[in-house]
Amino acid sequence: MDIICFSHLRWNFVYQRPQHLLSRFSKKFRIFYVEEPIYNSDSPYLEHRENEDSVHVIVAHLPAGISAEESVISQNRLLSEFFKEAECTEFIAWYYTPMAIVLDINIKPELIIYDCMDELSAFKNAPAELKIREAELFKIADIVFTGGFSLHEAKKLSHKNIFLFPSSIDRKHFEKALNKNSDPTDQQTIPHPRIGFFGVVDERMNISLLADIATSRPDWHFIIIGPVVKIDPQTLPRLDNIHFIGPKDYKELPTYISHWDVAMMPFDINESTRFISPTKTPEYLAAGKPVVSTPIHDVVRSYGDTGLVFIAESPDEFIQGIEMAMALKGNEKWMSAVNEMLYQNSWDKTIDHMMFHIDIALENRKKILIKKE
């Protein structure tokens, strides 16, 4: 059986939940990852590449300016032809974006899964009809997974077969940061102490908070790794001690983190962050870095209340949190508590638990078909 995943995220954008899960599922299934179309071609065509995770990444290239209806028609034709040629006859439809339910590839899935990793309707530039599409997806889905506690609380009454799977950790990958390798070239000249962040820089980041902290502590240096999207780069603070060094490959992250003193998550508290459960939280901790975060609900619940992460909201509180975090260097009691938490948390365990629910749903589907016959 195959998995056909429909996602709003580019596979090569930022390595996060879809990549962690589907790269592991590729050991059990043939994975097709269908991205949203790119409108850059004179005539429609389908790009297909198989990456090093054995995931088949598919994206339709369509003419700019075509209508939404024409876009769906073109995608359906291209995808139907592709999956017929790929001899894909039995598959699980896996959705990250409800907007993709308008697509029809002329074969019916054995199972429909909605992995709800974010409240996409709260994000900047979200399609107006997204909530309508999500309601439709809830009606047809066999299983719904949610990516965080807050999101699960908000969605749990929307489906009878819904399960919580918060952010996990590839511990072995980020523990590489515990081994001091040579500092990357574009980070070598940045003085210490270094306070770092990796991830997407968008409307969820509290830019003014970052600027206020950096202004108050010009002797501290703030390293920001990641792409800038949905906000004007010109609005980013331009201070000598804030260093935007761009996106890095997932494989490189431990090397960069290894040479930080503290990790930070200066998220804004708004509608777009109300339900997030940042994957980077356990990743920072596995790298041995103390973390300071604004009071994101899931971070407070899972890490702040247990003393694993410092929670701060105002610039003064954030500065105090960073000072306390720097004082944790070499603290064996804190590291022991972190290791105990991380031991219970892994993407491999998440896969096993998800497969348990998938197997049950497939078995129930077979029973229903047998009764109908």
DRENDODO-573870 format. One line per field, with one value per residue (C-alpha): residue number from 1; residue in one letter; x, y, z. Coordinates in steps of 0.25 Angstrom, whole numbers, plus 5000, padded with zeros to 4 digits. Layout:
DRENDODO-573870
k = NUM; ...;
r = a; ...;
xx = X; ...;
yy = Y; ...;
zz = Z; ...;
//
This chain:
DRENDODO-573870
k = 1; 2; 3; 4; 5; 6; 7; 8; 9; 10; 11; 12; 13; 14; 15; 16; 17; 18; 19; 20; 21; 22; 23; 24; 25; 26; 27; 28; 29; 30; 31; 32; 33; 34; 35; 36; 37; 38; 39; 40; 41; 42; 43; 44; 45; 46; 47; 48; 49; 50; 51; 52; 53; 54; 55; 56; 57; 58; 59; 60; 61; 62; 63; 64; 65; 66; 67; 68; 69; 70; 71; 72; 73; 74; 75; 76; 77; 78; 79; 80; 81; 82; 83; 84; 85; 86; 87; 88; 89; 90; 91; 92; 93; 94; 95; 96; 97; 98; 99; 100; 101; 102; 103; 104; 105; 106; 107; 108; 109; 110; 111; 112; 113; 114; 115; 116; 117; 118; 119; 120; 121; 122; 123; 124; 125; 126; 127; 128; 129; 130; 131; 132; 133; 134; 135; 136; 137; 138; 139; 140; 141; 142; 143; 144; 145; 146; 147; 148; 149; 150; 151; 152; 153; 154; 155; 156; 157; 158; 159; 160; 161; 162; 163; 164; 165; 166; 167; 168; 169; 170; 171; 172; 173; 174; 175; 176; 177; 178; 179; 180; 181; 182; 183; 184; 185; 186; 187; 188; 189; 190; 191; 192; 193; 194; 195; 196; 197; 198; 199; 200; 201; 202; 203; 204; 205; 206; 207; 208; 209; 210; 211; 212; 213; 214; 215; 216; 217; 218; 219; 220; 221; 222; 223; 224; 225; 226; 227; 228; 229; 230; 231; 232; 233; 234; 235; 236; 237; 238; 239; 240; 241; 242; 243; 244; 245; 246; 247; 248; 249; 250; 251; 252; 253; 254; 255; 256; 257; 258; 259; 260; 261; 262; 263; 264; 265; 266; 267; 268; 269; 270; 271; 272; 273; 274; 275; 276; 277; 278; 279; 280; 281; 282; 283; 284; 285; 286; 287; 288; 289; 290; 291; 292; 293; 294; 295; 296; 297; 298; 299; 300; 301; 302; 303; 304; 305; 306; 307; 308; 309; 310; 311; 312; 313; 314; 315; 316; 317; 318; 319; 320; 321; 322; 323; 324; 325; 326; 327; 328; 329; 330; 331; 332; 333; 334; 335; 336; 337; 338; 339; 340; 341; 342; 343; 344; 345; 346; 347; 348; 349; 350; 351; 352; 353; 354; 355; 356; 357; 358; 359; 360; 361; 362; 363; 364; 365; 366; 367; 368; 369; 370; 371; 372; 373;
r = m; d; i; i; c; f; s; h; l; r; w; n; f; v; y; q; r; p; q; h; l; l; s; r; f; s; k; k; f; r; i; f; y; v; e; e; p; i; y; n; s; d; s; p; y; l; e; h; r; e; n; e; d; s; v; h; v; i; v; a; h; l; p; a; g; i; s; a; e; e; s; v; i; s; q; n; r; l; l; s; e; f; f; k; e; a; e; c; t; e; f; i; a; w; y; y; t; p; m; a; i; v; l; d; i; n; i; k; p; e; l; i; i; y; d; c; m; d; e; l; s; a; f; k; n; a; p; a; e; l; k; i; r; e; a; e; l; f; k; i; a; d; i; v; f; t; g; g; f; s; l; h; e; a; k; k; l; s; h; k; n; i; f; l; f; p; s; s; i; d; r; k; h; f; e; k; a; l; n; k; n; s; d; p; t; d; q; q; t; i; p; h; p; r; i; g; f; f; g; v; v; d; e; r; m; n; i; s; l; l; a; d; i; a; t; s; r; p; d; w; h; f; i; i; i; g; p; v; v; k; i; d; p; q; t; l; p; r; l; d; n; i; h; f; i; g; p; k; d; y; k; e; l; p; t; y; i; s; h; w; d; v; a; m; m; p; f; d; i; n; e; s; t; r; f; i; s; p; t; k; t; p; e; y; l; a; a; g; k; p; v; v; s; t; p; i; h; d; v; v; r; s; y; g; d; t; g; l; v; f; i; a; e; s; p; d; e; f; i; q; g; i; e; m; a; m; a; l; k; g; n; e; k; w; m; s; a; v; n; e; m; l; y; q; n; s; w; d; k; t; i; d; h; m; m; f; h; i; d; i; a; l; e; n; r; k; k; i; l; i; k; k; e;
xx = 5000; 5004; 5003; 4999; 5001; 4995; 5003; 5004; 5019; 5030; 5038; 5051; 5046; 5048; 5050; 5038; 5027; 5023; 5038; 5040; 5028; 5028; 5043; 5040; 5027; 5035; 5041; 5027; 5020; 5023; 5021; 5017; 5017; 5008; 5012; 5003; 5005; 5015; 5010; 5022; 5020; 5014; 5008; 5004; 5014; 5017; 5031; 5035; 5047; 5051; 5059; 5069; 5058; 5052; 5040; 5034; 5032; 5022; 5018; 5010; 5015; 5004; 5002; 5001; 4988; 4979; 4966; 4965; 4955; 4965; 4976; 4968; 4965; 4980; 4985; 4974; 4978; 4993; 4992; 4982; 4992; 5004; 4998; 4992; 5006; 5012; 5002; 4997; 4984; 4983; 4987; 4985; 4981; 4989; 4985; 4993; 4985; 4969; 4970; 4975; 4961; 4956; 4966; 4962; 4972; 4962; 4965; 4958; 4967; 4967; 4968; 4967; 4976; 4977; 4989; 4985; 4999; 4994; 4982; 4985; 4973; 4980; 4992; 4995; 4989; 4981; 4970; 4957; 4950; 4960; 4951; 4940; 4950; 4954; 4940; 4938; 4951; 4947; 4934; 4942; 4954; 4955; 4966; 4970; 4984; 4987; 5000; 4999; 4991; 4984; 4981; 4975; 4966; 4961; 4958; 4955; 4940; 4941; 4943; 4941; 4954; 4964; 4977; 4988; 5002; 5010; 5024; 5034; 5050; 5061; 5069; 5082; 5082; 5082; 5091; 5102; 5102; 5108; 5121; 5128; 5131; 5138; 5129; 5122; 5129; 5118; 5117; 5131; 5133; 5121; 5125; 5119; 5110; 5101; 5086; 5081; 5068; 5065; 5052; 5043; 5044; 5029; 5017; 5019; 5032; 5032; 5041; 5040; 5043; 5056; 5060; 5057; 5065; 5077; 5077; 5077; 5088; 5098; 5108; 5099; 5099; 5086; 5087; 5075; 5075; 5064; 5056; 5048; 5034; 5021; 5028; 5036; 5051; 5052; 5044; 5054; 5063; 5077; 5086; 5100; 5097; 5086; 5091; 5081; 5090; 5079; 5073; 5082; 5080; 5074; 5087; 5095; 5087; 5094; 5107; 5102; 5094; 5107; 5113; 5102; 5100; 5085; 5074; 5061; 5047; 5043; 5029; 5018; 5005; 4994; 4984; 4995; 5003; 4991; 4991; 5006; 5014; 5028; 5036; 5049; 5047; 5051; 5062; 5068; 5068; 5074; 5085; 5088; 5084; 5075; 5063; 5056; 5042; 5030; 5018; 5013; 5002; 5008; 5022; 5018; 5010; 5020; 5033; 5031; 5023; 5033; 5045; 5051; 5049; 5049; 5037; 5037; 5028; 5034; 5048; 5052; 5047; 5053; 5067; 5066; 5062; 5074; 5083; 5077; 5079; 5093; 5095; 5090; 5103; 5108; 5096; 5095; 5081; 5075; 5081; 5077; 5062; 5064; 5069; 5057; 5047; 5054; 5055; 5040; 5039; 5043; 5038; 5040; 5031; 5021; 5021; 5018; 5006; 5001; 5002; 4994; 4982; 4984; 4984; 4971; 4965; 4969; 4964; 4950; 4949; 4952; 4941; 4931; 4934; 4932; 4918; 4914; 4918;
yy = 5000; 5014; 5027; 5040; 5052; 5066; 5077; 5092; 5091; 5089; 5077; 5085; 5097; 5094; 5080; 5078; 5069; 5064; 5061; 5054; 5045; 5042; 5039; 5028; 5023; 5021; 5009; 5003; 5010; 5016; 5031; 5041; 5055; 5065; 5079; 5091; 5096; 5106; 5116; 5118; 5110; 5113; 5099; 5090; 5079; 5070; 5070; 5057; 5054; 5044; 5049; 5043; 5039; 5030; 5040; 5043; 5058; 5063; 5077; 5083; 5094; 5102; 5115; 5128; 5135; 5122; 5122; 5113; 5104; 5102; 5099; 5088; 5082; 5083; 5076; 5065; 5062; 5062; 5054; 5044; 5041; 5040; 5031; 5022; 5021; 5018; 5007; 5013; 5005; 5004; 5016; 5024; 5038; 5047; 5062; 5073; 5083; 5083; 5091; 5078; 5071; 5077; 5069; 5056; 5046; 5036; 5025; 5023; 5023; 5011; 5021; 5036; 5042; 5057; 5060; 5074; 5080; 5095; 5104; 5108; 5117; 5126; 5128; 5140; 5139; 5127; 5124; 5129; 5116; 5108; 5106; 5101; 5091; 5086; 5083; 5075; 5067; 5064; 5058; 5049; 5045; 5032; 5037; 5050; 5053; 5066; 5072; 5078; 5079; 5092; 5088; 5075; 5082; 5091; 5080; 5068; 5069; 5070; 5056; 5042; 5036; 5047; 5045; 5054; 5053; 5065; 5069; 5058; 5058; 5051; 5051; 5044; 5055; 5067; 5060; 5062; 5077; 5071; 5068; 5081; 5081; 5093; 5105; 5108; 5119; 5129; 5128; 5128; 5143; 5145; 5147; 5140; 5139; 5135; 5133; 5125; 5122; 5113; 5112; 5121; 5136; 5140; 5147; 5138; 5144; 5156; 5165; 5176; 5167; 5163; 5177; 5182; 5171; 5173; 5188; 5186; 5176; 5180; 5170; 5158; 5153; 5147; 5137; 5135; 5123; 5121; 5127; 5140; 5138; 5146; 5158; 5169; 5167; 5182; 5181; 5173; 5180; 5183; 5184; 5180; 5169; 5162; 5153; 5147; 5136; 5130; 5116; 5104; 5089; 5081; 5073; 5085; 5090; 5082; 5088; 5102; 5100; 5093; 5107; 5114; 5118; 5118; 5115; 5124; 5124; 5139; 5136; 5147; 5143; 5144; 5136; 5130; 5124; 5121; 5106; 5104; 5093; 5096; 5084; 5092; 5091; 5077; 5079; 5090; 5082; 5070; 5078; 5082; 5096; 5103; 5110; 5123; 5124; 5134; 5127; 5118; 5110; 5096; 5100; 5105; 5092; 5082; 5089; 5102; 5096; 5085; 5095; 5090; 5103; 5117; 5125; 5140; 5151; 5165; 5169; 5170; 5156; 5150; 5156; 5150; 5137; 5137; 5140; 5129; 5119; 5123; 5120; 5106; 5102; 5089; 5087; 5072; 5072; 5080; 5071; 5059; 5064; 5067; 5053; 5047; 5055; 5052; 5037; 5036; 5044; 5040; 5041; 5026; 5023; 5033; 5025; 5012; 5018; 5024; 5010; 5004; 5013; 5012; 4996; 4997; 5006; 4997; 4985; 4992; 4996; 4982; 4977; 4987; 4983; 4968; 4971; 4979; 4967;
zz = 5000; 4997; 5004; 4996; 5005; 5001; 5008; 5008; 5012; 5002; 5005; 5004; 5012; 5027; 5032; 5042; 5045; 5031; 5028; 5041; 5040; 5025; 5024; 5034; 5028; 5015; 5022; 5022; 5010; 4997; 4999; 4989; 4995; 4987; 4989; 4985; 4970; 4965; 4955; 4946; 4933; 4920; 4919; 4931; 4935; 4947; 4954; 4960; 4968; 4978; 4990; 4999; 5009; 4998; 4997; 4984; 4983; 4973; 4969; 4958; 4950; 4944; 4936; 4944; 4944; 4942; 4950; 4963; 4955; 4943; 4954; 4960; 4946; 4942; 4955; 4954; 4940; 4943; 4956; 4950; 4939; 4948; 4958; 4947; 4942; 4956; 4957; 4970; 4973; 4988; 4996; 5009; 5006; 5017; 5018; 5024; 5016; 5016; 5003; 4995; 4997; 4984; 4976; 4970; 4965; 4960; 4971; 4984; 4997; 5006; 5018; 5019; 5030; 5034; 5042; 5047; 5051; 5052; 5052; 5038; 5038; 5048; 5039; 5031; 5016; 5020; 5009; 5013; 5010; 5019; 5031; 5021; 5015; 5028; 5033; 5020; 5023; 5037; 5031; 5022; 5030; 5036; 5046; 5051; 5058; 5065; 5067; 5081; 5093; 5090; 5076; 5081; 5092; 5080; 5071; 5079; 5078; 5063; 5060; 5067; 5064; 5068; 5075; 5081; 5075; 5080; 5075; 5076; 5075; 5067; 5079; 5072; 5062; 5072; 5082; 5072; 5077; 5090; 5082; 5080; 5065; 5058; 5058; 5044; 5036; 5036; 5051; 5055; 5056; 5065; 5079; 5092; 5099; 5087; 5088; 5076; 5069; 5057; 5049; 5040; 5042; 5040; 5047; 5059; 5063; 5073; 5065; 5075; 5087; 5080; 5077; 5091; 5097; 5087; 5090; 5105; 5104; 5093; 5099; 5095; 5081; 5075; 5064; 5055; 5045; 5036; 5024; 5025; 5019; 5019; 5026; 5019; 5022; 5023; 5036; 5043; 5053; 5048; 5060; 5061; 5071; 5063; 5052; 5042; 5035; 5026; 5025; 5028; 5024; 5035; 5035; 5039; 5051; 5062; 5058; 5059; 5072; 5078; 5079; 5085; 5100; 5100; 5091; 5090; 5085; 5084; 5079; 5079; 5086; 5076; 5068; 5059; 5072; 5080; 5076; 5072; 5078; 5074; 5070; 5073; 5088; 5090; 5079; 5086; 5099; 5093; 5088; 5102; 5101; 5112; 5106; 5108; 5102; 5102; 5109; 5097; 5104; 5100; 5103; 5117; 5119; 5115; 5118; 5126; 5138; 5139; 5140; 5127; 5120; 5125; 5122; 5120; 5113; 5115; 5110; 5125; 5128; 5115; 5119; 5133; 5127; 5118; 5130; 5138; 5126; 5124; 5139; 5136; 5128; 5134; 5143; 5144; 5151; 5140; 5129; 5136; 5136; 5121; 5118; 5126; 5118; 5104; 5107; 5106; 5093; 5079; 5065; 5064; 5076; 5070; 5057; 5065; 5072; 5059; 5052; 5063; 5060; 5045; 5046; 5054; 5044; 5032; 5039; 5042; 5028; 5023; 5032; 5027; 5012; 5016; 5022; 5009; 5001;
//
